[in-house]
Amino acid sequence: MNRWIGQLSNIGAICAGTGIVGMVLLILVEVVTRRVFNASIYIAQEYTAYLMVLFVFTSLAYLLKRKRHIKITMIRSRLSQNLQRYLDVFIPVLALALIVYLTFWSFNIAIDSLKRGEIALTVSMTPLFIPKFFVPTGLILFALQLIALIAEGIKKFKVAGS
């Protein structure tokens, strides 16, 4: 199961990388268009913002998998090994509860946007449910990676207990 979740996290990283490349290309095209043709493509700022949301939320799981999230070790390092093992399970469980709650609400917001047919009030008239679905998608990947982290923490208990 951890391998499958890891592959999903890698897919999230690919989506995040694609989002960054898309942002850079949009900004580059906008700069060239303004400089050479003295005009704007009008959608660069809007779509760059959408791609930023894609980048941020789809990279969460991959960062957790690679242990690249911020970890405060000043207090943790002074705790006993046993207490550290408890925290390695308890904190991800708390995070998972929060992420499940956020996923539920962000998914509802995206569904409401789809039902209402919301579109951006810009030249592109982008259906807003598309960028709004980036949030729950990234949060689901993050939740799955948290589950893998919890399973890893539980395995440490079993190894320490034997």
C-alpha positions as CSV (number, residue, x, y, z in Angstrom):
1,M,0.0,0.0,0.0
2,N,2.8,2.4,0.8
3,R,4.3,1.8,-2.6
4,W,1.0,2.7,-4.3
5,I,0.6,5.8,-2.2
6,G,4.2,6.8,-3.0
7,Q,3.5,6.5,-6.7
8,L,0.5,8.8,-6.3
9,S,2.7,11.3,-4.4
10,N,5.1,11.1,-7.4
11,I,2.2,11.9,-9.7
12,G,1.4,14.9,-7.5
13,A,5.0,16.0,-7.9
14,I,4.8,15.7,-11.7
15,C,1.6,17.9,-11.6
16,A,3.4,20.4,-9.4
17,G,6.4,20.5,-11.7
18,T,4.0,20.9,-14.7
19,G,2.3,23.8,-12.8
20,I,5.7,25.6,-12.3
21,V,6.7,25.1,-15.9
22,G,3.3,26.4,-17.0
23,M,3.7,29.4,-14.8
24,V,7.1,30.2,-16.1
25,L,6.0,29.8,-19.7
26,L,2.9,32.0,-19.2
27,I,5.0,34.8,-17.6
28,L,7.6,34.5,-20.3
29,V,5.0,34.8,-23.1
30,E,3.4,37.7,-21.3
31,V,6.7,39.6,-21.0
32,V,7.7,38.9,-24.6
33,T,4.2,39.9,-25.9
34,R,4.3,43.1,-23.9
35,R,7.8,44.0,-24.9
36,V,7.6,43.1,-28.6
37,F,4.0,43.7,-29.5
38,N,3.1,46.2,-26.8
39,A,0.1,44.1,-25.9
40,S,-1.1,41.6,-23.3
41,I,-2.4,38.1,-23.5
42,Y,-4.8,39.0,-20.6
43,I,-4.9,35.5,-19.1
44,A,-1.4,35.3,-17.8
45,Q,-2.0,36.6,-14.3
46,E,-5.2,34.5,-13.9
47,Y,-3.8,31.3,-15.1
48,T,-0.6,31.8,-13.2
49,A,-2.6,32.0,-10.0
50,Y,-4.5,28.8,-10.9
51,L,-1.2,27.0,-11.6
52,M,0.2,28.3,-8.3
53,V,-2.7,26.6,-6.5
54,L,-2.0,23.4,-8.5
55,F,1.7,23.6,-7.6
56,V,1.1,24.2,-3.9
57,F,-1.5,21.5,-3.3
58,T,-0.2,18.7,-5.4
59,S,3.3,19.0,-4.0
60,L,2.2,18.5,-0.4
61,A,2.2,14.7,-0.5
62,Y,5.6,14.5,-2.3
63,L,7.2,16.8,0.2
64,L,5.8,14.7,3.1
65,K,7.1,11.5,1.4
66,R,10.6,13.0,1.1
67,K,10.4,14.4,4.6
68,R,10.9,18.0,3.4
69,H,8.2,19.6,5.5
70,I,9.3,21.9,8.3
71,K,10.0,19.9,11.5
72,I,10.7,21.6,14.8
73,T,13.3,19.5,16.5
74,M,14.4,21.8,19.3
75,I,11.8,20.4,21.7
76,R,11.4,17.0,20.1
77,S,15.1,16.1,20.3
78,R,14.9,16.5,24.1
79,L,12.2,13.9,24.5
80,S,12.7,10.3,25.1
81,Q,12.8,7.8,22.2
82,N,9.5,6.3,23.3
83,L,7.7,9.6,23.5
84,Q,9.1,10.5,20.0
85,R,7.6,7.3,18.6
86,Y,4.3,8.3,20.1
87,L,4.5,11.7,18.5
88,D,5.4,10.1,15.2
89,V,2.0,8.5,15.2
90,F,-0.1,11.0,17.1
91,I,0.8,14.2,15.2
92,P,0.1,12.7,11.7
93,V,-3.2,11.4,13.1
94,L,-4.1,15.0,14.1
95,A,-2.9,16.3,10.8
96,L,-5.0,13.6,9.0
97,A,-8.1,14.7,10.9
98,L,-7.6,18.3,9.9
99,I,-6.8,17.4,6.3
100,V,-10.0,15.2,6.0
101,Y,-12.0,18.1,7.3
102,L,-10.4,20.5,4.8
103,T,-10.8,18.1,2.0
104,F,-14.5,17.7,2.7
105,W,-15.1,21.4,2.6
106,S,-12.9,22.2,-0.4
107,F,-14.6,19.4,-2.3
108,N,-18.0,20.8,-1.4
109,I,-16.9,24.3,-2.6
110,A,-15.7,22.8,-5.9
111,I,-18.9,20.8,-6.4
112,D,-21.0,23.9,-5.6
113,S,-19.0,25.8,-8.2
114,L,-19.7,23.1,-10.8
115,K,-23.4,23.0,-10.0
116,R,-23.8,26.8,-10.2
117,G,-21.8,27.0,-13.4
118,E,-19.4,29.6,-11.9
119,I,-17.1,31.2,-14.4
120,A,-14.3,33.7,-14.0
121,L,-15.3,37.2,-14.8
122,T,-12.3,37.6,-17.1
123,V,-11.7,37.4,-20.8
124,S,-11.0,33.7,-20.5
125,M,-14.3,32.9,-18.7
126,T,-12.7,29.9,-17.1
127,P,-15.1,27.5,-15.4
128,L,-14.0,28.0,-11.8
129,F,-14.7,24.4,-10.7
130,I,-11.5,23.4,-12.6
131,P,-9.0,25.3,-10.4
132,K,-11.1,24.7,-7.3
133,F,-10.7,20.9,-7.8
134,F,-6.9,21.4,-7.5
135,V,-7.3,21.9,-3.7
136,P,-9.2,18.7,-2.8
137,T,-7.1,16.7,-5.2
138,G,-3.9,17.8,-3.5
139,L,-5.4,17.3,-0.1
140,I,-6.5,13.7,-0.9
141,L,-2.9,12.9,-2.0
142,F,-1.6,14.5,1.2
143,A,-4.1,12.5,3.3
144,L,-3.0,9.3,1.7
145,Q,0.7,10.1,2.3
146,L,-0.2,10.9,6.0
147,I,-1.8,7.4,6.2
148,A,1.5,5.9,4.9
149,L,3.4,8.0,7.5
150,I,1.1,6.7,10.3
151,A,1.6,3.1,9.2
152,E,5.3,3.7,9.2
153,G,5.1,5.1,12.7
154,I,3.1,2.1,13.9
155,K,5.7,-0.2,12.4
156,K,8.4,1.6,14.6
157,F,6.3,0.7,17.6
158,K,6.2,-3.0,16.6
159,V,10.0,-3.0,16.0
160,A,10.7,-1.2,19.3
161,G,8.3,-3.6,21.2
162,S,10.0,-6.8,20.0
